[in-house]
Amino acid sequence: MYRVMIIDDDKTIREHLKEIIPWKELGLELVAEASEGEEAMACFVQEEPHIIITDINIPLIDGMELARRFSEREKDIQVILITGFGTLDYAREAIKAGTVDFLLKPIEVDELLNALNKAIENIKKKAEELAKFQRMEEILQENLPILQDRYLLEVLEGVEESEEELLRHFEKLNYRINGKYFRVAVFLPDFGKMKINDKEIFQFALQNMILEIGNEYLVECRVLWKNFSEGIVFIQMKDKESETAERLMIKVRDKLQTFSQFDFQAGIGYLVDDLKKLPQCYQSAVQALDYSNIYGRNHVTVIDNVLVLEEKEPVHLEKEIADVVHFSNMEGILDIRHAIGNYMNRLLIASKGSFFCIQKECIKLLSEVLTSSPEIRWNVEECFREDPYVALLHCREPLEMQSILLDICGQMRTYKQRQCQKKGKRVIEKAKQYIKEHYKEEQLNLSQVSEAIGLSAVYFCSLFKEETGHTFVEYLNMVRIEQAKIMLKAGDKKIYQIALESGYSNPSYFYEVFKKFTGKRPREYAESQ
């Protein structure tokens, strides 16, 4: 119900208005009436009406002034002005006061109803707008953490904004910048073969662990995820303690390994005191993480502790790396031997003999090779005799690294061959099952079976002979004759019926094949049983 107040110093007018308004039909309720301005203000404050019908000429405070005061207190109030003196000046003033309509006495019922309907529509529209705005506010609040994370990640990756603009944006997103000093850590938890749902749960648990440990060290942490494999920790500190971030991430690593078997590597960037320097901090954290591969698994590397190799010319070996990756997935051993040899020769020249640089680049190459073979990347322990990264880290000279890389590729090739053989056996078993289910079909042939299991006819023919020792036709006849022997033993069917049910429409051909496999004619075999 919408609440209505009537203001007029003439009681007769007030009563007339009450009589001509269809209250229930319009969903209206009379909550107050007043005869002068001050009384009207008091009723307005107490009853909080939605719609006001007021005469302009009333004692103490005129209707026009009341309309202005009502609008100041409640901007959505709906005011309908009535007067016996309709002038253009009055109409202009009414518009300025924000009234719904301006009616002349004597009041026409239709005009009043139109004005009331207009007021009701305005109220409904404003209510809908308010509900929509409130819903948007709710959605914004629900998604605020996501928006905060997204903007913070943009800042870390570099945005063209001054520090004042950065602070203003953080404030708009209700994200507090309380620290005087900042640090960024990038970490890689190894989730292995964990399913996506389990990864999300693990991410949530790991994030809470980092926040709790951050509280222990009196620093404020925010954990961001670029994807399932890379996390970022934005650390705010009030004091300039260079070792706090390292101790924090080491404790995270140790606690993680206590409760799980997953590896954890982290790199920590430079300490900065300016939000504009966060991109450099983030990049140095990424650089530190790269060195974690060299120091081994489960290592937390701080960029300050890393002796960064100063190279006059950067190492560019994209073509050589691509060749190694390509031939590591091929059969030919001579091609991969040549590709690795060429890569090492170019690396020795480009690195100017720096063993540290050679080792780092070889580890990057190994990462590229493993990434190109997902079936091996997730089965490292099954594929290799020992951890290939550890094997490279134990090398003491470039020639030994070259030998290790070649051996790694050899182990990969052997593993793939074993997997291919297993796959071949599974495919042939599927083909055998298909033959067993369809042997009665006289038209059953090699093409039909190969198509059913998803192989080319030529490859299937070769693989079938390799796995079974028989040609396809030989094996099909063997299956059919075995089924015929079973029916002959039962003795309840004629031989021509058995031939048909075994996949032979020509009894003479059936006799010929049966004798070839058993040494007897069908009738002789049946009598011997």
Secondary structure, 3 states (H helix, E strand, C coil): CEEEEEECCCHHHHHHHHHHCCHHHHCEEEEEEECCHHHHHHHHHHHCCCEEEEECCCCCCCHHHHHHHHHHHCCCCEEEEEECCCCHHHHHHHHHCCCCEEEECCCCHHHHHHHHHHHHHHHHHHHHHHHHHHHHHHHHHHHHHHHHHHHHHHHHHCCCCCHHHHHHHHHHCCCCCCCCEEEEEEEEECCCCCCHHHHHHHHHHHHHHHHHHHHHCCCEEEEEECCCCCEEEEEEECCCCCCHHHHHHHHHHHHHHHHCCCCEEEEECCCECCHHHHHHHHHHHHHHHHHHHHHCCCCEEEHHHCCCCCCCCCCCCHHHHHHHHHHHCCCCHHHHHHHHHHHHHHHHHHCCCCHHHHHHHHHHHHHHHHHCCHHHHCCHHHHCCCCHHHHHHCCCCHHHHHHHHHHHHHHHHHHHHHHHHHHHHHHHHHHHHHHHHHCCCCCCCHHHHHHHHCCCHHHHHHHHHHHHCCCHHHHHHHHHHHHHHHHHHHCCCCHHHHHHHCCCCCHHHHHHHHHHHHCCCHHHHHHHC
